[in-house]
Every structure is written in C-alpha cells, then in structure tokens.
Amino acid sequence: MTWRIARMLGVAAALGVLSCGPPTHLVAQAGGPGGAPVDAAGDTVPAGFGSLRRDDIVLRFATDQLQLQLLPLDERVIRLLAPDTYRSLAQLLESRRAEVAEAAQRAGMSSPTLVLVTFYGQAPGARFTPEDVQLPNRGQLYRPRAIVPLSPTWNSLQLDQRQQAVALYL
C-alpha cells in the first residue's frame, strides 16, 4: 500500500511544523543554566526547563495500516519539552550530527530544518514509502531533501503490527 501523506497534512502543516520559518541562530545566554541557548529574538525559555510532553507537540496521522508521527526538532520547539525529553532529543541530535551534516551537504543544504518521523505499523505487513511524506505550507510543498534512518527496519519499507521505523528528515 502506497501511503500519500500530502493530502492528510493540508491544514496540519500550518500548525507549526514549518510555519516557524527558518531556524534562528542561537547565542549562549550569559549566566544562564549551563549556558542554555537563547535565540536572537530574545526568547527567555531556557533549554531543559520546559514542561510540555512529547505528545503535546507531535503531529499524528493514521490510516488502518499505519500511523505517522512528525516531531519538529527546531530548538525553539524542543526547549519547551520536559527536561528528560529535551535531553533525550538533544542527545539524539548530537549523536547523529555527522550523519545529518553529511546528508545536508549531499543535498546542498547549509542549515536544514529537522523533523523526527516515525511510522508505526497498525496492521501486519503495513507498507510505507518514506519519500511520500510531503508538507504543504503557505502554497509551497515541502518534500524531504535527505533522510537519515535511525532504525534498522527503515529500509524494509514494511512494518508488522506495533513495529516502528524512525528517521530524521531534512
């Protein structure tokens, strides 16, 4: 089953995955806890001091075969998450920094926007096509320019029930 996500995401993309605009350059906050980054616009929410749960910011879409979850990884978003969730995502990004940089270079990108994409199997033998995740926003259609797989099941393009495949989309 080929899963065309673009139709399902029409209004949802406007909720914030890409509507934030390009990433803001971060500068260290003098005297902040652990040198917590603060964006140039003067945002004062220190990283790791948020209180939101991951479920509060994840976009979910489902069919009878698959569930798709999109988690924007912009610093301005993840800093609002609870400390343990923030640390977990920050460690994930740090551990994959080289792979992301290499993928961005191959795609000709200097400052990619990252989204954590997870496909969950809702039925045995659920098929998915990673490149079909498309986000329409303000009259533009955003497609992944590069994908960094995080789970061994990613390249199988098929999931069993309750199985997941995870990747970073640039």
C-alpha positions as a Markdown table, in Angstrom:
| # | Residue | x | y | z |
|---|---|---|---|---|
| 1 | Met | 0.0 | 0.0 | 0.0 |
| 2 | Thr | 1.5 | 3.3 | -1.0 |
| 3 | Trp | 0.6 | 6.0 | 1.5 |
| 4 | Arg | 0.2 | 9.5 | 0.2 |
| 5 | Ile | 0.6 | 11.8 | 3.2 |
| 6 | Ala | 0.3 | 15.1 | 1.4 |
| 7 | Arg | -3.5 | 15.1 | 1.3 |
| 8 | Met | -3.7 | 14.3 | 5.0 |
| 9 | Leu | -1.4 | 17.1 | 6.0 |
| 10 | Gly | -3.0 | 20.1 | 4.2 |
| 11 | Val | -4.1 | 22.0 | 7.3 |
| 12 | Ala | -1.9 | 20.3 | 9.8 |
| 13 | Ala | 1.4 | 21.7 | 8.4 |
| 14 | Ala | 0.1 | 25.2 | 9.2 |
| 15 | Leu | 0.0 | 24.2 | 12.9 |
| 16 | Gly | 3.7 | 24.7 | 13.2 |
| 17 | Val | 6.0 | 22.1 | 11.7 |
| 18 | Leu | 7.3 | 24.5 | 9.1 |
| 19 | Ser | 5.5 | 27.7 | 9.7 |
| 20 | Cys | 8.1 | 28.8 | 12.3 |
| 21 | Gly | 10.3 | 29.9 | 9.4 |
| 22 | Pro | 14.0 | 29.2 | 9.1 |
| 23 | Pro | 15.9 | 28.3 | 12.2 |
| 24 | Thr | 17.1 | 31.3 | 14.3 |
| 25 | His | 20.8 | 31.4 | 15.0 |
| 26 | Leu | 21.4 | 30.7 | 18.7 |
| 27 | Val | 23.7 | 32.5 | 21.1 |
| 28 | Ala | 24.7 | 31.4 | 24.6 |
| 29 | Gln | 22.9 | 33.2 | 27.4 |
| 30 | Ala | 25.4 | 34.8 | 29.7 |
| 31 | Gly | 25.0 | 33.4 | 33.2 |
| 32 | Gly | 22.2 | 31.0 | 32.1 |
| 33 | Pro | 21.9 | 27.5 | 33.5 |
| 34 | Gly | 24.6 | 25.5 | 31.7 |
| 35 | Gly | 25.0 | 28.2 | 29.0 |
| 36 | Ala | 21.5 | 27.4 | 27.8 |
| 37 | Pro | 20.9 | 28.8 | 24.3 |
| 38 | Val | 18.6 | 31.7 | 23.7 |
| 39 | Asp | 17.7 | 32.8 | 20.2 |
| 40 | Ala | 18.5 | 36.2 | 18.8 |
| 41 | Ala | 14.9 | 37.3 | 19.2 |
| 42 | Gly | 15.4 | 37.2 | 23.0 |
| 43 | Asp | 13.4 | 34.1 | 23.8 |
| 44 | Thr | 14.0 | 33.6 | 27.5 |
| 45 | Val | 12.8 | 30.0 | 28.0 |
| 46 | Pro | 16.0 | 28.2 | 29.0 |
| 47 | Ala | 16.6 | 24.9 | 27.3 |
| 48 | Gly | 15.6 | 21.9 | 29.5 |
| 49 | Phe | 13.2 | 23.9 | 31.7 |
| 50 | Gly | 10.1 | 23.3 | 29.6 |
| 51 | Ser | 7.1 | 21.4 | 30.9 |
| 52 | Leu | 5.4 | 20.1 | 27.7 |
| 53 | Arg | 5.2 | 16.4 | 26.9 |
| 54 | Arg | 6.3 | 15.0 | 23.6 |
| 55 | Asp | 2.6 | 14.2 | 22.9 |
| 56 | Asp | 1.8 | 17.9 | 23.2 |
| 57 | Ile | 3.8 | 18.8 | 20.1 |
| 58 | Val | 3.7 | 15.7 | 17.9 |
| 59 | Leu | 1.5 | 15.7 | 14.8 |
| 60 | Arg | -0.2 | 12.3 | 14.2 |
| 61 | Phe | -1.9 | 11.0 | 11.2 |
| 62 | Ala | -3.3 | 7.5 | 10.8 |
| 63 | Thr | -4.8 | 5.0 | 8.4 |
| 64 | Asp | -5.9 | 1.5 | 9.1 |
| 65 | Gln | -2.4 | 0.3 | 8.1 |
| 66 | Leu | -0.1 | 3.0 | 9.5 |
| 67 | Gln | 0.3 | 5.8 | 12.0 |
| 68 | Leu | 2.7 | 8.6 | 11.1 |
| 69 | Gln | 4.2 | 10.9 | 13.8 |
| 70 | Leu | 6.1 | 14.1 | 13.0 |
| 71 | Leu | 8.1 | 15.8 | 15.7 |
| 72 | Pro | 9.7 | 19.1 | 14.7 |
| 73 | Leu | 13.3 | 19.3 | 16.1 |
| 74 | Asp | 13.8 | 23.0 | 16.0 |
| 75 | Glu | 15.5 | 24.2 | 19.2 |
| 76 | Arg | 12.7 | 26.8 | 19.8 |
| 77 | Val | 10.2 | 23.9 | 19.9 |
| 78 | Ile | 12.1 | 21.2 | 21.8 |
| 79 | Arg | 13.3 | 23.6 | 24.5 |
| 80 | Leu | 9.6 | 23.7 | 25.6 |
| 81 | Leu | 9.7 | 20.0 | 26.4 |
| 82 | Ala | 10.2 | 18.5 | 29.8 |
| 83 | Pro | 13.9 | 18.2 | 30.8 |
| 84 | Asp | 14.2 | 14.4 | 30.3 |
| 85 | Thr | 12.6 | 14.6 | 26.8 |
| 86 | Tyr | 14.7 | 17.7 | 25.9 |
| 87 | Arg | 17.9 | 15.9 | 26.9 |
| 88 | Ser | 16.9 | 12.8 | 25.0 |
| 89 | Leu | 16.3 | 14.6 | 21.8 |
| 90 | Ala | 19.4 | 16.8 | 22.2 |
| 91 | Gln | 21.5 | 13.7 | 22.7 |
| 92 | Leu | 19.9 | 12.1 | 19.6 |
| 93 | Leu | 20.8 | 15.1 | 17.5 |
| 94 | Glu | 24.3 | 15.2 | 18.9 |
| 95 | Ser | 24.9 | 11.5 | 18.3 |
| 96 | Arg | 23.7 | 11.9 | 14.6 |
| 97 | Arg | 25.3 | 15.3 | 14.0 |
| 98 | Ala | 27.9 | 13.9 | 11.5 |
| 99 | Glu | 25.3 | 11.9 | 9.5 |
| 100 | Val | 23.0 | 14.9 | 9.4 |
| 101 | Ala | 25.8 | 17.2 | 8.2 |
| 102 | Glu | 26.9 | 14.7 | 5.5 |
| 103 | Ala | 23.3 | 14.3 | 4.3 |
| 104 | Ala | 22.8 | 18.1 | 4.3 |
| 105 | Gln | 26.0 | 18.6 | 2.3 |
| 106 | Arg | 24.9 | 16.0 | -0.3 |
| 107 | Ala | 21.5 | 17.7 | -0.5 |
| 108 | Gly | 23.2 | 21.2 | -0.8 |
| 109 | Met | 21.7 | 22.5 | 2.4 |
| 110 | Ser | 23.6 | 24.7 | 4.9 |
| 111 | Ser | 21.0 | 24.9 | 7.7 |
| 112 | Pro | 18.5 | 22.1 | 7.4 |
| 113 | Thr | 15.2 | 22.0 | 9.3 |
| 114 | Leu | 15.0 | 18.6 | 11.0 |
| 115 | Val | 11.9 | 16.6 | 11.7 |
| 116 | Leu | 11.8 | 13.2 | 13.5 |
| 117 | Val | 9.5 | 11.0 | 11.5 |
| 118 | Thr | 8.1 | 7.7 | 12.9 |
| 119 | Phe | 6.0 | 5.2 | 11.1 |
| 120 | Tyr | 4.1 | 2.8 | 13.3 |
| 121 | Gly | 2.6 | -0.4 | 11.9 |
| 122 | Gln | -1.1 | -0.7 | 12.7 |
| 123 | Ala | -1.6 | -4.0 | 10.9 |
| 124 | Pro | 0.7 | -6.9 | 9.8 |
| 125 | Gly | 2.6 | -6.2 | 6.6 |
| 126 | Ala | 1.9 | -2.4 | 6.5 |
| 127 | Arg | 3.9 | -0.8 | 3.7 |
| 128 | Phe | 5.2 | 2.7 | 3.7 |
| 129 | Thr | 7.1 | 5.0 | 1.3 |
| 130 | Pro | 9.4 | 7.4 | 3.2 |
| 131 | Glu | 9.6 | 9.9 | 0.3 |
| 132 | Asp | 5.8 | 10.3 | 0.1 |
| 133 | Val | 5.8 | 12.4 | 3.3 |
| 134 | Gln | 5.1 | 15.9 | 1.9 |
| 135 | Leu | 4.1 | 19.0 | 3.8 |
| 136 | Pro | 2.1 | 21.7 | 2.1 |
| 137 | Asn | 2.5 | 25.1 | 3.8 |
| 138 | Arg | 1.6 | 28.5 | 2.6 |
| 139 | Gly | 1.3 | 27.4 | -1.0 |
| 140 | Gln | 4.6 | 25.5 | -1.0 |
| 141 | Leu | 5.1 | 21.8 | -1.0 |
| 142 | Tyr | 8.0 | 20.6 | 1.2 |
| 143 | Arg | 9.5 | 17.2 | 0.5 |
| 144 | Pro | 12.4 | 15.6 | 2.3 |
| 145 | Arg | 15.7 | 16.7 | 0.7 |
| 146 | Ala | 17.5 | 14.0 | 2.7 |
| 147 | Ile | 16.6 | 11.2 | 5.1 |
| 148 | Val | 18.9 | 9.8 | 7.9 |
| 149 | Pro | 17.4 | 6.4 | 9.0 |
| 150 | Leu | 17.6 | 5.8 | 12.8 |
| 151 | Ser | 16.1 | 2.3 | 13.0 |
| 152 | Pro | 17.1 | -1.0 | 11.3 |
| 153 | Thr | 13.6 | -1.5 | 10.0 |
| 154 | Trp | 13.7 | 1.7 | 7.9 |
| 155 | Asn | 14.9 | 0.2 | 4.6 |
| 156 | Ser | 12.4 | -2.8 | 4.7 |
| 157 | Leu | 9.6 | -0.4 | 3.8 |
| 158 | Gln | 7.2 | -2.7 | 5.6 |
| 159 | Leu | 6.2 | -3.0 | 9.2 |
| 160 | Asp | 4.5 | -5.6 | 11.3 |
| 161 | Gln | 1.8 | -4.6 | 13.8 |
| 162 | Arg | 3.3 | -2.5 | 16.6 |
| 163 | Gln | 6.6 | -2.2 | 14.8 |
| 164 | Gln | 8.1 | 1.2 | 14.1 |
| 165 | Ala | 10.6 | 2.8 | 11.7 |
| 166 | Val | 12.2 | 6.1 | 12.6 |
| 167 | Ala | 14.3 | 8.6 | 10.7 |
| 168 | Leu | 15.4 | 12.2 | 10.7 |
| 169 | Tyr | 14.1 | 14.2 | 7.7 |
| 170 | Leu | 16.0 | 17.2 | 6.4 |
